[in-house]
């Protein structure tokens, strides 16, 4: 929950770094969310107004955050689906836009800077046992990975950078340079016949889920 709130706060704060057109677009979506949320809030207020007990305002205060969250998911989710149908969003972009206020990288003024910030913020959330790979370690792992890859392998030809490894294991984490929100957890084989196995692939959150399942 803490990671979710921290990312949500980071994404909301990133709004001012959007290109002007996308800034006003997402601002309009925010206004629609507020406008739609006021309708059920007003209805709830009218429904509770005849009651004079202290419970009425408490119930309204409890209901308001729930109404706002549901309205945000409804409006932002609908907007995301429209963007998907127009080819502007991928389904993953739409999901994270609705649930985490995460914007596609091409919406930002400086995409390279945003990609770097994204990587840094992700690596700050590495699970216990995982460490950032210093340049010397990363180069060694990168060379070993290159030697073991076969033509047609999942990572063959992919522009990836090894950014982290798990201490005492052959597990490491790749960051996709051309797809900055994509990470791949890989295990390097110890045998001569085996090849690197992909343990997890997708958003950083998917890597965290994989690690929790594997090491809980």
Order of alpha helices (4+ residues) and beta strands (2+ residues): alpha-alpha-alpha-alpha-alpha-beta-alpha-beta-beta-beta-beta-alpha
